[in-house]
């Protein structure tokens, strides 16, 4: 059973940066596509970025393109989300999700994923 644990969230000023980590245990992350999602209380979960099992394909929501970068270190069984030029509207709980799929498929739909972490809070405020 794959388990995911997010970390790296916190309070940052507008324009600042954070790097989120999604550490996996229980299986080999190299067999899984990974997605990052975020959610504000009272709103639907939003897809932020995803990466294919081998890391060859990535995609991003329009709202974060050019500012966020997703990467995958299969040797460390960890996926990262580097977030630069943060804005107050990036404030949310960030979740990583996984689905076992050996391909170049990248998906930003939450219903596609089978495994979820518990999330890490990101707050962008001065």
N, C-alpha and C positions, 0 to 999 in steps of 0.2 A: 504494500500500500504506500503510494507516494504521499509524503507530507511536505508542505511548503511553509516556510517561515520568512516573513518580511522584516526588514530592519532598515535603519538609516533615516527614518523620518525625524521631524523636529520643527522648530521655529526658525524661520529665516526671513531676512528683510527682502523687500521687493528688489529684483535685480540680482539676488544671490543665487547660490547653487546648492544642490544636494545630490547625493548618490544613494539611491535605494538598492538594497540587495534582496534577492529572493533565493534562499538556501533550501535545497531539496535533500530529503533523506528517504530511504526505503526503496529507492530505485535509481536507475541511471537517467539523469536529466537529458542526456544526448538523444534519447528516444522520444522526447516530448517537444511539442510546440508550446511556447509560453506566451501568455498575454499579461499586460499590465492594465488594470482598470482603476477607476477612482469613483468615489461616491461622496456626495454632500448629503447631509440629513434631509430627508423629505424629497430627494430627487433620485431619478433612475441612475443606475451604475453606468458609467461612460467608459468605452474602450479608449485607451491611450496609445498603446503600442503593442506590437506582437513580433515574435521572431520564430523562425522555423526550427525544426529539431537540430539541424546541422549549423544553423546560424547564417545560412546563405541568403535568406530572404527576411526582410523587415518591412513593417508598415507603421504609419503614425496617423493619429487623428490630426485634422487640419489645425486644430487649436494649439498643437504642440510641435508641429513641424518646424525644423530649424532650431529648436530650443532643447528638445529631449533626444537622447540617444539610447537605444537599447542594445545590449550586448550579452553574450553568453559564454561562459567559461565552463565547458563540459568537464574539464579535468577537476575543477573545484565544485562541480555540481551546483553552480550558482548563476543566476541571471541578474543583470544590473540594469538600472534605469538612471542614467545621468540626466539631471534636470538643471538647465542653465536659464539665466534671465527670467527667474521666477516672478510670477505676477500674483496679486491677491486672489485672482480667480482660479489659481491652481490649488488653492486650499481645499483639501479633501482627505478622506481616508483612501490610501492606495493599497490595492490588492494585486497579488500575482495569481495566475491560474495556469493550469497545465492540461494538455491532452496528449495521449500517446499517439503520435503520428510521425512516421519516418518519411518526410517529404519536404518540399519547399513551400508548403501551404502556410499562409499567415491569415489569421482570422481575428477580427475585433468584435465579434459577437459573443456576449457572455454565455449564451446558451450552448455554445460549441464546446466549452471547457468542462472537464470532469472533476478536477481537483482545485481547491482554493486554499489560500492562506487566510490568516485572520486579519491582516491589514496593518498598516502603519500610518500614523497621522502626520500629515504635512500641513503646516500653517505658515502662510506667507503674509507677514504683517510688519509694519514699522512701529 
